Amino acid sequence: MKKNPRISILCPILNVEKYINQTIESILAQSCSEWELIIMDGQSSDGTLEIINRYAIKDKRKISL
């Protein structure tokens, strides 16, 4: 049975293509692995969503958008 994440990280975004890699890498580098990342997009018009989707495909945890 899969455990529920201990930590929920909420990340509201809007056109943060320049910073989203660093943000996600920082979360991935944490010693706690029982977390979920919930990204709330405000209709970004840059490459932010493409970057997030690449991370979501590579990671076994669910990255919600």
Backbone hydrogen bonds, N-H to C=O, Kabsch-Sander energy under -0.5 kcal/mol:
donor,donor_aa,acceptor,acceptor_aa,energy
6,R,34,E,-1.3
7,I,34,E,-1.7
9,I,7,I,-0.5
9,I,36,E,-2.9
10,L,8,S,-0.6
11,C,38,I,-2.8
13,I,40,M,-2.9
19,Y,16,V,-1.7
20,I,16,V,-2.3
23,T,19,Y,-2.1
24,I,20,I,-2.7
25,E,21,N,-2.8
26,S,22,Q,-2.0
27,I,23,T,-1.6
28,L,24,I,-2.7
29,A,25,E,-1.6
30,Q,27,I,-1.4
35,W,33,S,-1.4
36,E,7,I,-2.1
37,L,62,K,-0.7
38,I,9,I,-3.3
38,I,36,E,-0.6
39,I,37,L,-0.6
39,I,64,S,-2.8
40,M,11,C,-1.9
40,M,38,I,-0.5
41,D,39,I,-0.7
42,G,13,I,-2.2
51,I,47,G,-1.8
52,I,48,T,-2.3
53,N,49,L,-2.5
54,R,50,E,-1.7
55,Y,51,I,-1.7
56,A,52,I,-2.5
57,I,53,N,-2.0
58,K,54,R,-1.5
59,D,55,Y,-1.9
63,I,61,R,-0.5
64,S,37,L,-1.8
64,S,62,K,-0.7
